[in-house]
Amino acid sequence: MYEIERQKDFLVGIDSDGCVFDSMELKHKECFIPNIVKFYDLQCVSKFAREAAEFVNLYSRSRGTNRFPALIQTLEWLQNRPEVVARGVAITVPESLREWTNRESRLGNPSLKAEVERTSDPDLSRALQWSLQVNEDIAAMVSGLKPFPLVRECLDNLSEHADQLVVSATPNEALVCEWNEHDLAKYVVEICGQESGSKKETLKNADKYPANQTLMIGDAPGDFRAATENRCLFFPINPGAEEDSWQRLFEDGIDRFLGGTFAGDYQQSLLEEFEQYLPESPPWQPAA
């Protein structure tokens, strides 16, 4: 856990990709997914690999999952898809990668590199090479992505009363670059990404603040889980309706949070709407 020193009365955690920046589609469709196809030899089922990866990372309740568990989930969906089986393609889910993700809390390249050096495991090595290539492609591809409208205004309004903290599963280096590129880093006390620990661990800083004076702003169910596990309130940025969400936060949510009327009915109405945006089952799976 990265610990911050409390300076103000409130704490606000903020996710980055897909929440502050409209970067999820670009990063996954142009950087993550092509490299899954390449490194895991999925050329002959690339259509289905793309659909599975997009569902896991963008269009389902697993949206925002760390890249390594998300890779495993993508391979699992492919493994069980009838069209892939019909083509005689055997999809293998690397068990050593699954085991590592289950026990490691800092799911990033540095900890995976250390594990590869310790074990010389070929499946872990392939996952590391995939992840490193993804980072290279993101660095080359992703630039000039502006924050969603009213993000800056929300951060500015909150900064007077709240210690603000970036809480993300994105590598730290990329976060620092993006938040500084758009002059947003000045609003936060720390930028905590993949190498700083899980979102749940980072939000343990909420223990320093009174009840109902901590808030997580995020676009994925994992953000909500990290918030609830640390007794934080949650404001969802709805995927596909990000502009409307930030406008609601700017016009109403901030005042409710600072004024003590966020918890209860208002929070519940936000969560009920949020759930409608992200299904549990993929579109190719027949309805039960």
N, C-alpha and C positions, 0 to 999 in steps of 0.2 A: 504494500500500500504506500502510495506517495502522500505524505502528510503535509497539509497546509496549515498556516497559522491564521486563526480566526481574527479578522479585522473589523467585520461589520455584523449586523444583526441577522442577516439572511445568507443562505448559500444557494447558488443556482449551478447545476451541472448542465452542460450543453453537448450533445452529440454533434458531429461535424458532417460527415458524408451523408448526403440525402436529407439532411436536417438544416444545416446552415448553408451548405453549398449543393447545387444541383449537379452532383458529380457521380452519383451511383450508376446511372445508366451508362455514361461514358466509360467509367473505369471497368465495369463488369463486361459490357458488350465488346469493348475494343481491346481490353488488356487481360482481364482474368480469363474469360471464356476461350478466346483463341489459344491461350497457353494451356488450358486444360485439355483441349483437343490435341494439341501438339505433344505435350509431355506424357499424356496417358493413352496415346495411340488410338484416338477415337475418330479418326478421319472418316471411316466408313459409316459411322452413326453420328456425324457431327450435328445434323439437324436435331436429333433427340438430345444430344449432349447440351446443345445451346438451350433448348427448352427446359431441360432439367435444371441447369445452372441459373437461368433467369428466374425460374420459379423459386428456387431455394434462396437466392440472394436479393431478389427484387419484389416478387409478387406473392409472397406468402408470409405466414407467421414466423418463419425463420429468417426473414429479412434482417440484415444487420449482423448476422452471426459472424464470428471470427472466421477468417478465410480457411483455416485448416479443418475445423468441424464442418464448414460449408462444403468443402471439397469432398469430404467423406459422404455427406448427405447427397450430393450430386451423383456420386458414383453408385450409391445405394438405390436412388430412384432409377438410374439407368439399368442397374442389375435386374430390377424387377419389371422393366417395361416390356410388354409382349413383343413390340416391333423389333426391339434389340435382340431379344431371345430368338425370334423368328429368323433373323439374319445370321444366327450362329455365332454371335459375338459374345465372348465371355468377359464380363466385367469383374475385375478383382478389386475388392476394397482392402487396402493395405492394413493389416491388423496391427502392425507395429505403430503406424500413424494413429490409429484409433486409440491404442493403449496410451500413447504419449499425450494425446489431447485430453484423455480422461484424468490424467494425474498431474499435468502441468498447468499451473494457473497463469503463467505469462506466455501465452501462445504467440510468440513472435520469432523472427528469424534468428536473433542471438541465442535464445534458449534451444531452438531446433538445431542450430549449428553445433552447439556444445554437445547435444545428444548424438548427432551424427559422428562427431569426433570421438565420443566415448564408445559408441557401439559399431560404427562402420556399417550400419544397416542400410541396404540399398534402397528400400522403400522410403525411408526417412531422407536419404540423400536426394532422391528424385523430388520429393515434396519441397525440400529446401531449394533445389535448383529451379523448380517451378515458381516458387514464391519470389526468389531473387529476380527472375526474369520479369515477373509481373511488376515488381517495383521499378525495374529499368524502363519498362514500357509506359508505366504511369508517368514517370519523370519526363519521358520524351513526348507523351501524348497530351497530358493534362496541364493546361495553363489557361489563364485568363477567365476561369470560371468565377463569375461574380456571386456573392451571397444573394439569397432570395430577397425580394423587396421587404423592407421594414425590419430585417435582421439587425442592421446597425442601430436603428432607432430603439429597438427593444433592448439590446445590450447596453446602449447608452443610458436608457431610463433605469434599468436595473442596477447599473454600476454604482449609483449613488448610495444604494441601500444594501447591496449583496456582494459577497465574494463570489466571483464567477469562475468556473472551472471547466475546461474542455474535458469531456469524458468520452473517449472514442476507442475503437478497436483498430483504427488506422495507425500505421507506423508513425512514431513521433516526428521523424524527419519531415515527412510529407505534411503533417499537420502544422508544424512550425512554419514551413514554407508558405502554405496556403493562408494561414491566419495573418502572417506578416505581409504577404503580398497585397492583401486587401485592407491592411491597417486595422485589423480586428483584435490583434493580440493585446493591444493596450487596455482592452476591457476585461481581461481575465487575469487571475493571479497565477495560473499555471496551465500548461497544455499537457494533458496526460493521455497518451496513446497506448498502443499495443504493448510496448516494452515497460510501461509503468505498472502493469497489472490489469486485471479484468475491470470492467465497469463496476461490478459489485464491490471490488476492493477499493477502487478510487472513491466511490461514494460513501465509504465508511467515514470519510471526513464529516459527514452529516451528524455524527455523534457529538460534535462540538457545538451544535446549534439547538435551540429549543424546538419542540414539536411544532409541525406545520409551518416552519420557517425554512424548510429546505425543499427544493424543487428540481426535478430533472426534466429537461426539454429534449425529446427524442422522436424518432420516426419509426421505431421498430419495437416489437414485443420484448426483445432483450433489454432495451432501455427501460421499459416499464418494470420488468422483473428486477433489474438492478435497483430501481427506485424503491419498490415495495420492500425489498429485502433490507433496505436501509432506512425504512420509515420516511421516505421522501414522497412528496406530492409529485404528480406527473402531468405534464402538458404535452399532448401528442401533436406532432407535425404530420398530418395525414398524407401518405404517399399519393401523389397525383393531385393533391389539393393543398400544396405547400403554401402558396401565396395567401390563400384564404386563412390557413391556420396561423400564419405569422400576423396577419391583420387582426385576427381575433385576440391573439396574445397581446398585441400592441394596444388595442382599443379596450380590452376587457380583462384579460387574464392577469396582466401585471398588477392592476389595481386590486383585483380580488386576492392575489397572492400576498401582496404587501398589506392589504387591509384585513386579512384573516377570514375571508369568506370564500376561499378556494375549495377547501375540503368539503366533502358531503355531496350534495345534489349536483353542484357545478362540476366537480371532478368526475362523478359518475356519468353525467351526460357526455362528457368528452370521451370517456373510455368506451361507452356503448357505440358512439359514432366511429371511433378508431377501429374497433373490432370488425366493422363492416368492410373495411378496405383491404384486409389481408386474410385470404381463405386458408384453411388447413390442407385441403386436397387439391391436387393439380388438375388442370382442365382436361387432361387426357385420361384421367381415371374415372370410370363410370360411377355415377351417383349410386349410393347405397340404397 
